[in-house]
Amino acid sequence: MVDVKTSGNYQINYYLSAKKQGQLFELWIDDLKQHEVSLTNIEPQQVSNWHQINRTLTLNAGHHKLKVLATGSGWKIDKFELTKS
């Protein structure tokens, strides 16, 4: 759950690593798919390193249920940050 104080655009930053390139997961908010996250265009020797991937969301004020749905394997997420744009 996330409590959004002010409606508007937000940036979500994912910090993750993966064993290979490709589709990793989807972000769903309030049972609506927001976006897919993939790791692409990475040099083979850098695939296992930590990477930051950013996306923009539009959220209304109030409580929201966030869900990460795995669509690929061999990845891990360290954290994510949600900040007002």
ABEGO torsion letter per residue (X at the ends): XBBBABBEBBBBBBBBBBABBEBABBBBBGGBBABBBBBBGBBAAAAABBBBBBBBBBBBBEBBBBBBBBABBGBBBABBBBBBX
